[in-house]
């Protein structure tokens, strides 16, 4: 473990997802404890995307802005909202220069798959159709997220490919949750790692899938054909159950002809970038922004 992160491990909460309401309250408390980001160089607007049901989004427009990313928060498909993601969406907009469209997708278990994916796809479609009004080049729209949100980004990229639109230029996948089967080495062996472990992973997939059988749109690692996907940046954490499925997904995209940048962060655990005082966390956040900036500039 990175020494700066190791000092915080005893203070990092372990969230039990057996009670989603309590878990959401605890998760919201973590977000409010984050330092307030500087938003003086951007416009922030709450909008509603017409869908069935409508989807709330929060739009971050830095000055100047270049391209856009439809961005999904983490929280194991069970926790999180526009407010909990506010510190991260703000930092991403500032670091990348992109318009960040943060999506308030429906949460499980009340709304199991495919509710969240439908919400994300609706926002992606709306963004593409309203690109001019958003001040965005329709050829420079990316998708991305943290954790479960990154899994949703990967899933909507698969759906958009199969439906031949809306166009996506890039995937920004930070520690994505991709595989419900939990058969990789890291998924089987990381049973007591900070914040995310095997028991919690089992709970979140159970909530998200409900009674539905897993499909590639629910768990993208199940997709057998990864050709034709947008280029991607994939980040994994060393002590994270998702680590090996993230690396495997990146390698399989490469083997399918997709351009991929893969960064395995040593000494980190799932969500440890929230420890902003750590040098490795600062580098992780800066690199997410830089990767997006590079992708949208191409």
Buried (B, 14 or more C-beta within 10 A) or exposed (E): BBEBBBEBBEEBEEBEBEEBEEBBEBBBEBBEEBEEBEBEEBEBEEBEBEBEEEBBBBBBBBEEBBBBBBBBBBBBBBBBBBBBBBBBBBBBBBBBBBBBBBBBBBBBBEBBBBBBBBBBBBBBBBBBEEBEEBEBBBEBBBBBBBBBBBBBBBBBBBBBBEEEEBBBBBBBBBBBBBBBEBEBEBBEEBEEBBBBBBBBBBBBBBBBBBEEEBBBBBBBBBBEEBEEBBBBBBBBBBBBBBBBBBBBBBBBBBEBEBEBBBBBBEBBBBBBBBBEEBEBBEBBBEBBBBBBBEBBEE
